[in-house]
Amino acid sequence: MILIADSGSTKTDWRLIDSQGAVEQYKSAGINPYQQKEEDIRAEIMESLKPQVNHEVHQVFFYGAGCSSKDNVASLERVFAEAFPNAIVRVHHDLLGAARALCGHEAGVACILGTGTNSCLYDGRNIISNVPSLGYALGDEGSGAWLGINLVSDFLRGDMDSDLADKLVKQYELTKEVVLENVYKGPMPNRYLAKFSRFLFHHVHHPYVYHLVHRGFTIFIEKNVKKYENFEQLPVHFTGSVAFYYNNILRQVAAEQGIILKHVIESPIAGLTLFHKNSIIEKR
């Protein structure tokens, strides 16, 4: 049994593949060792995931946000070793998961555009270049968190059309005190900020919203995709909820920027499942 996970800051998608290629699926909250303590991650695995998995697991492939440092990888390996003591555990950055899901064994530029962002140049086997995303506080342009930051900032400073501001207040009972409390004192401020992406999506035809999303995607491409060698000649792929739901605007921006935009998927998990399924077939 192979257990695969694709985890972001908001949610984790799990797939269990047996030796014949049959698949079971599960969900849990997001797991990010940069933002969560080891004991909190252990609790999530033991209390949320383990009760769903009624099989012995032999291999674990975890692709997650915050899995680029050795300390974070070691922390997750300890948790999974405790949860699945008979399994070989491999912890990878979510960016490799996105590249494998989007590109398979072909070269291309793989991008994540969800609660946060990231991107890489992938040669069909390995990530060979990565422009650092820097997280929601310093970068992540175009992400759900970035959209939320700009939305609430414009709202609080009166830089938003009154009709849209009224709808925002009605839906969220938004005040300066509520925003500051959640951003500066609450847990997972990036998740709090990213939730406003749903509001934006429901008002995507409003000129303010369209221009905000268009600007975010334009900056993302300029600061990330265009820094990769031969980006004009390579297929560029996106995964993540923001890329998926604002697909039309993303494709328009890509065309304006001279980008060959190919796959846009909501989650890498289906592509990762196929990637690892094929490895099972090859070993038969």
Sequence and secondary structure as in RCSB ss.txt:
>XXXX:A:sequence
MILIADSGSTKTDWRLIDSQGAVEQYKSAGINPYQQKEEDIRAEIMESLKPQVNHEVHQVFFYGAGCSSKDNVAS
LERVFAEAFPNAIVRVHHDLLGAARALCGHEAGVACILGTGTNSCLYDGRNIISNVPSLGYALGDEGSGAWLGIN
LVSDFLRGDMDSDLADKLVKQYELTKEVVLENVYKGPMPNRYLAKFSRFLFHHVHHPYVYHLVHRGFTIFIEKNV
KKYENFEQLPVHFTGSVAFYYNNILRQVAAEQGIILKHVIESPIAGLTLFHKNSIIEKR
>XXXX:A:secstr
 EEEEEE SSEEEEEEE TT  EEEEEEE   TTTS HHHHHHHIIIIIGGG  S  SEEEEEETT  SHHHHHH
HHHHHHHHSTTSEEEEEEHHHHHHHHHHTTS EEEEEESSSEEEEEE SSSEEE     HHHH  TTSHHHHHHH
HHHHHHTT S HHHHHHHHHHH   HHHHHHHHHTSS HHHHHHTHHHHHHHTTTSHHHHHHHHHHHHHHHHHTG
GGSTTGGGSEEEEESHHHHHTHHHHHHHHHHTT EEEEEES THHHHHHHHHHHHHHH 
